[in-house]
Every structure is written in structure tokens, then in C-alpha cells.
Amino acid sequence: MVQAPVGWHCHQCVRRSARQAPVVRYRPGFGAVPSARQAPVTMALILINVVLFLAAAASSRLTFDSYMIPVFMSHFGQSYRLVASFFVTNSILDVALNMWCLYIIGRLVEPTLGRWRYIALYMLCGLGGSVAYYLIGNPQQPAAGASGAIFGLFGAYFILARRASANTSSIVALIAINLVFSFTIPDIAWQAHVGGLVTGLAVAAGLSAFRRRREELVADVAIVAATCVVLGLLLLLAPGVVNLG
């Protein structure tokens, strides 16, 4: 028998209740906000973005070679721009705002998913934003910045908060306000914002479906599958990107 808060339970009843009870590892929006020490990947991403910003500020060539310019990708096969574009930008205001948002939202999402899944989520969201801009953006208009990946973190936080039955009104309002800015302010790559947001929603929904420890391997497989789907879609719709010659 096992002592319980009320009376005694048999071992079989305890095991059955444990299997049936919902598992909630973290409830976003409840309790104290995790400290920077609990989000080392987020702090590393901020440092990388700032260092690359300073490097780009000292080299106009690095800045130009890092922009998302769809026509350069389709004609010259410069597929590295898919990733470089959400790490490098030459606008100090863009870097400051994006890094502030990353500092806030990253500290909430990273402890929930764990370091490796968080890294995968961030990279997939950034890649999703780049692919969306490549497919529907202005082919000759340069674009850069981490906002697509950060929009993806917004979407992921919404899914995680809903899964934990937390209040999502604040994140919904934040997403809505930023989308309004994306569509109304000139020279903002709304395509990357929407692409990152959709990717974050999809990946987080897939990850949150696997809550128990024995299913974590399936969650990792889901991340790999999502990566393959994004890259495969890009290769099918834009074969010129893989022309590395």
C-alpha cells in the first residue's frame, strides 16, 4: 500500500493513475519568468546576432552577401542566403528590437522545449521565413533580419501556452500588433514574418503532441521530418536554388 494525502492506495491503482494523469512540464505565463541562465541558447543567439551585426557594419560586402535576394538565389544558386539572412542585418534599430524580443520570448520557450529542440525550432522558423520570402517576396528586393525566426517563437509560445491551459491573450495581441506593423509599414518583409509564424505554429504543435518521456524520440523525428519537408518544398518549387555551380 502507498500512503496518499487521503487514505492509502494500492500500488496498482497508483500506477494506473500515473499513466492516465496529464503531464504538464511547464506552464508558460505562470510563476516567475526564467532567468537568462536558464536560457543559454537564447543568450548565445543574441550574442551571435550582435557580433555579426558589428562585423557587417564594418564590411558592406558581408552585409550584401548575407541579404535574402531571391533573384541572386534563382540565378546564381546562392542558397546560403536562406540562413545568413536571418543572422545578419545592417540596421541598429532592427537588431535592437529583434534582440529585445528574442530575449523576452526566448527565455519562455527555451526552458519548455529544451536546448536542442529550441535550436531546431529557431532554425526552422528562420528558414521558413526565408523560404516564404523567396517564394512570394520581391525577387530583387533585399531582406534580412531575425524577425521571421522571432515570429516563429511567438507562434510556438502560443501553442505551448494553449497546451498548458495558460492565458494566451497577451501573445495573441502581440502577434496581431506586429502583423499590423508588418503589413502597414513600408519596406518590411511581411512574407518572412508570416512564414516564420506559420512554421513556429506547425513545429510547436507537432512537438506538443508528444508529452511523455517515452515519446521524445518521436518528437525528435518530427523535427527532422519538418526540416525535410521545408527543404523538400523549396527544392520542388524553386529548383534554381540548388544550382551551386
VODO-681026 format. One record per residue (C-alpha): residue in one letter; y, x, z. Coordinates in pm, whole numbers, plus 32768, in hexadecimal, padded with zeros to 4 digits. Example, Ala and Ser with C-alpha at 12.3 -4.5 7.8 and 13.67 -1.06 7.14 Angstrom:
SITE   aa     py     px     pz
SITE    A   7E3E   84CE   830C
SITE    S   7F96   8557   82CA
//
This chain:
SITE   aa     py     px     pz
SITE    M   8000   8000   8000
SITE    V   8167   806D   7FBC
SITE    Q   8282   8015   80A5
SITE    A   8398   7F51   7FF7
SITE    P   84EF   7ED9   8069
SITE    V   8446   7D8E   80B5
SITE    G   82DD   7DA4   812A
SITE    W   81C7   7E71   8089
SITE    H   8151   7E83   7F1E
SITE    C   8007   7EFA   7E8F
SITE    H   8005   802C   7DAB
SITE    Q   7FA1   7F5C   7C7C
SITE    C   80C7   7E6D   7CAE
SITE    V   81BA   7F92   7CCF
SITE    R   813E   8032   7B8C
SITE    R   8150   7EE6   7AD0
SITE    S   82B4   7EA8   7B48
SITE    A   831B   800A   7AE4
SITE    R   8296   7FD4   7982
SITE    Q   834B   7E8A   795C
SITE    A   8496   7EEA   79FA
SITE    P   85AE   7F46   7905
SITE    V   8612   80B5   78FE
SITE    V   8789   80F7   7907
SITE    R   87D7   8269   7922
SITE    Y   894F   8249   7912
SITE    R   8A4A   8131   790C
SITE    P   8B7C   8197   783F
SITE    G   8CC0   8129   78DC
SITE    F   8C34   8112   7A3D
SITE    G   8C7A   8207   7B54
SITE    A   8D2E   8352   7B31
SITE    V   8D6B   83E3   79D7
SITE    P   8C8B   8515   79A3
SITE    S   8D3E   8661   79CF
SITE    A   8D68   8767   78C0
SITE    R   8C47   882A   7959
SITE    Q   8B60   8709   790B
SITE    A   8BC6   8713   779C
SITE    P   8BA5   8881   772E
SITE    V   8B66   8828   75C2
SITE    T   8CA7   875D   75B4
SITE    M   8D6D   887F   7645
SITE    A   8CC8   896D   754D
SITE    L   8D21   8887   7429
SITE    I   8E8A   887B   749F
SITE    L   8E95   89F6   74B5
SITE    I   8DFC   8A1C   7359
SITE    N   8EF5   8929   72C2
SITE    V   901E   89D6   7366
SITE    V   8FA9   8B33   7300
SITE    L   8F6F   8AC4   7199
SITE    F   90C3   8A1A   7196
SITE    L   9168   8B60   71FE
SITE    A   909E   8C1D   70F9
SITE    A   9104   8B23   6FED
SITE    A   9270   8B3C   7059
SITE    A   925D   8CB1   7014
SITE    S   91AD   8C87   6EC6
SITE    S   9214   8B83   6DC7
SITE    R   90E1   8BE2   6CFE
SITE    L   8FF7   8B7F   6E1A
SITE    T   90AE   8A34   6E3D
SITE    F   9093   89E4   6CCA
SITE    D   8F25   8A4A   6CB6
SITE    S   8ED3   8963   6DDD
SITE    Y   8F73   8824   6D5D
SITE    M   8EA3   86FE   6CE4
SITE    I   8F02   86F5   6B72
SITE    P   8E00   861B   6ABE
SITE    V   8E54   869C   6963
SITE    F   8E10   8802   69D0
SITE    M   8CBF   8799   6A58
SITE    S   8C55   86D5   6925
SITE    H   8CC6   87DF   682D
SITE    F   8C80   8922   68EA
SITE    G   8B6E   88BA   69DD
SITE    Q   8C30   8922   6B14
SITE    S   8B55   885A   6C00
SITE    Y   8BC0   8927   6D2F
SITE    R   8D02   8858   6D32
SITE    L   8C37   8734   6DBF
SITE    V   8C1F   87EC   6F0B
SITE    A   8D4A   88D7   6F03
SITE    S   8E3D   87B8   6ED2
SITE    F   8DFF   8720   702B
SITE    F   8E2D   886C   70DD
SITE    V   8F69   88F6   703A
SITE    T   90C4   8862   700B
SITE    N   9224   88F1   6FFA
SITE    S   92DC   87DD   70B8
SITE    I   9327   882A   7224
SITE    L   9365   86B8   726F
SITE    D   9216   865A   71D5
SITE    V   9161   8764   729F
SITE    A   920F   8703   73E4
SITE    L   91C5   858E   73C4
SITE    N   905F   85BF   734D
SITE    M   900A   86B9   745D
SITE    W   909F   85D7   7568
SITE    C   8FCA   84B4   74EA
SITE    L   8E98   8595   74D8
SITE    Y   8ED3   860B   763C
SITE    I   8EDD   84A4   76B9
SITE    I   8DC5   8402   75F2
SITE    G   8CE5   8535   75E7
SITE    R   8CCE   8546   7763
SITE    L   8C49   83E2   7763
SITE    V   8B51   83FC   7644
SITE    E   8AC0   8559   7677
SITE    P   8A29   8524   77D4
SITE    T   898D   83E2   7756
SITE    L   88D6   8475   762C
SITE    G   889E   85DA   769A
SITE    R   891C   8712   75EE
SITE    W   883C   8722   74BB
SITE    R   8852   85B2   7463
SITE    Y   89C9   85C0   7499
SITE    I   89E8   86E7   73AB
SITE    A   8918   862F   72AA
SITE    L   89EC   84F6   72D5
SITE    Y   8B33   85B5   72AA
SITE    M   8ABC   866C   7174
SITE    L   8A2E   852F   70D8
SITE    C   8B70   8470   7117
SITE    G   8C41   8586   7082
SITE    L   8B57   8599   6F58
SITE    G   8B5B   841F   6F32
SITE    G   8CD7   8426   6F24
SITE    S   8CD4   853A   6E20
SITE    V   8BD6   8485   6D47
SITE    A   8C9F   8343   6D57
SITE    Y   8DDB   83F9   6CED
SITE    Y   8D22   84A8   6BD5
SITE    L   8C9B   8360   6B4F
SITE    I   8DCC   827D   6B6A
SITE    G   8EF6   8361   6BB2
SITE    N   8FF4   83EB   6ABD
SITE    P   8F36   84FA   69FD
SITE    Q   9065   85DF   69F1
SITE    Q   90F9   8598   6B4A
SITE    P   90A4   869F   6C53
SITE    A   9031   8620   6DA7
SITE    A   8FD0   86D0   6EE9
SITE    G   8FB4   8698   705F
SITE    A   8EBE   8634   716E
SITE    S   8F2B   84C7   717A
SITE    G   8DFB   844C   70B8
SITE    A   8D0E   84E8   71B5
SITE    I   8DE0   8464   72D5
SITE    F   8DDC   8304   7245
SITE    G   8C63   832A   7244
SITE    L   8C6A   837B   73B8
SITE    F   8D3B   8242   73F1
SITE    G   8C30   8175   7342
SITE    A   8B19   8220   7402
SITE    Y   8BC5   81DC   754E
SITE    F   8BE5   806D   74F3
SITE    I   8A6D   8054   74B3
SITE    L   8A15   8111   75F3
SITE    A   8B02   803C   76C1
SITE    R   8A71   7EFC   7631
SITE    R   8912   7F7C   767A
SITE    A   8976   7FB8   77E4
SITE    S   8A1E   7E62   7800
SITE    A   8B6C   7F0B   783E
SITE    N   8CC4   7E89   77E3
SITE    T   8D0F   7EE4   7678
SITE    S   8E66   7E42   7655
SITE    S   8F20   7F8D   767A
SITE    I   8E58   8049   7573
SITE    V   8E6B   7F21   7483
SITE    A   8FE5   7F19   74AB
SITE    L   8FF9   8092   7477
SITE    I   8F29   8080   733A
SITE    A   8FF4   7F5C   72B5
SITE    I   9142   8009   72F6
SITE    N   90D2   8149   7250
SITE    L   904A   808D   7123
SITE    V   919A   7FDD   70FC
SITE    F   9246   8130   70FD
SITE    S   9145   81B4   7005
SITE    F   9190   80A1   6F08
SITE    T   9309   8086   6F37
SITE    I   9383   81EE   6F5A
SITE    P   9394   82AC   6E0F
SITE    D   92C7   83E7   6DCF
SITE    I   91B7   8391   6ECD
SITE    A   9052   83A7   6E4F
SITE    W   8FDC   8251   6EC5
SITE    Q   8E9D   8280   6DFD
SITE    A   8E31   839B   6EE6
SITE    H   8E8C   82CC   7017
SITE    V   8DBC   81A3   6FA6
SITE    G   8C9D   8281   6F36
SITE    G   8C92   8336   7084
SITE    L   8CAA   81EF   7145
SITE    V   8B8D   814B   7087
SITE    T   8AB6   8282   70AF
SITE    G   8AF9   8290   7226
SITE    L   8A9F   8122   7250
SITE    A   895C   814B   718B
SITE    V   88E5   828C   7231
SITE    A   8935   8215   7392
SITE    A   8886   80CA   734F
SITE    G   8751   8188   72E3
SITE    L   875A   826E   7412
SITE    S   8798   8158   750F
SITE    A   865E   80A5   7495
SITE    F   858C   81B9   7533
SITE    R   85D7   81AD   76A5
SITE    R   84A0   8231   774F
SITE    R   844A   839F   776E
SITE    R   8307   8381   76A8
SITE    E   83D0   8301   7581
SITE    E   84C9   8421   7574
SITE    L   8401   84CF   7464
SITE    V   8425   8397   738E
SITE    A   859C   83A4   73CB
SITE    D   85A7   850C   7352
SITE    V   84E5   84A8   721D
SITE    A   85E1   8390   71E5
SITE    I   86FC   848F   71E8
SITE    V   864C   8565   70E6
SITE    A   8605   8431   7013
SITE    A   8772   83C7   7023
SITE    T   87DB   8522   6FB0
SITE    C   86EA   8512   6E8B
SITE    V   8765   83B6   6E2B
SITE    V   88D2   8424   6E29
SITE    L   888A   855C   6D60
SITE    G   879A   84A6   6C78
SITE    L   889B   8398   6C32
SITE    L   8999   84A2   6BDF
SITE    L   88AC   8551   6AF1
SITE    L   8854   840C   6A41
SITE    L   89B8   838E   6A19
SITE    A   8A64   84DA   69E1
SITE    P   8973   85D3   6940
SITE    G   8A92   86B7   68E2
SITE    V   8AB8   8722   6A4D
SITE    V   8975   87E7   6A4B
SITE    N   89D6   88B3   691D
SITE    L   8A06   89FD   69CF
SITE    G   8A1B   8ACE   6895
//
